[in-house]
């Protein structure tokens, strides 16, 4: 059952000294994964970029 195993996104958080880049527009990642990033933001090297209409936001 694939729902019981961490996927690529979750596995990335297990690698030390990794920079994680996400598109936080609610389309590319579901809200629970965005919440995971928010909860772990102090533990990961993260940058925030604003998404505009070119990303699909209007």
N, C-alpha and C positions, 0 to 999 in steps of 0.2 A: 504494500500500500504506500504509494508515493507521498501521501499526506502526512506520514509519520516521520519523514526524514527531512533534515534541513536541505534547502536548495542552495543554489549558487549565491544568492543574496545573503542568506543567513550564514553560509560558510565563510563569506568574506569577512565577517565580523570576528571570526576566530583566528585570523592571521594577524600576527603582531606587525606593527609599523606599516599598515596598509592605509592608503587614502581611498575613501569610498566616495563615489560620485553617483548621485541619484537625480532623477527628474521628478521633482515633488509637485506635480500638477494634478494628482489624484487620478490620472489616467494610466501612467506608466507603472506606478506602484500603488497597490491598494492602501487604504488608510491604516490598517494594522501595521504594515511594514513601515510606513512613514512615522507612526508612533514609536516603533522600535528604534528608528534612527534618532528621534528626539530624545528618547530615554537614554540612549548610549552616546549622545553627542559629546560628552566630556571624555569618553574613553577612545574616541576615534578622531582622526584628523579629518575635519570636514570643512567644506566651503559652501557658502550659500549663494546661489545665483537666482535672479528673478527671471521667471519665465514670462514671455510676452505672447502676442498673438501668433507668432511664428511657431510656437509650441502647441498651438491649438486652443489657447485661452483667448477669450474675447472680452 
